Amino acid sequence: MNQTDTNQIEQMLQQLDGLFEKDPNRFETLRKNIIDTTISCYPEKFQQRAKGIQFTLDAELDRIKNPLARMNRMVEIFWQKVDEFQAVVNDPFSVSADRKEKKQPAKVIQLF
């Protein structure tokens, strides 16, 4: 990420400060812009994966309307991912074996 991108993101974050209470729709628009700008700064080979992760996160959090409950869920997700990361760092072979063991074949459903 270059200095221009960093400055742009900093400006957007300053605009978000306190905006949720004043104008939730504007807050949501700026939040999405910050995320999109950040992902666009990633190397191209990682952008699609980052968009997929963000989509999954948004889908889970969109179900939660209470801001405090939403923040608590974000914290839970964060620590869950930290724990998963630590497990991979500490014993990558065991984590890989567990993932292979739990992997299930896809089920194809005939539509007609």
Secondary structure, 3 states (H helix, E strand, C coil): CCHHHHHHHHHHHHHHCCHHHHCHHHHHHHHHHHHHHHHHCCCHHHHHHHHHHHHHHHHHHHCCCCHHHHHHHHHHHHHHHHHHHHHHHHCHHHHHHHHHHHCCCCCCCCCC
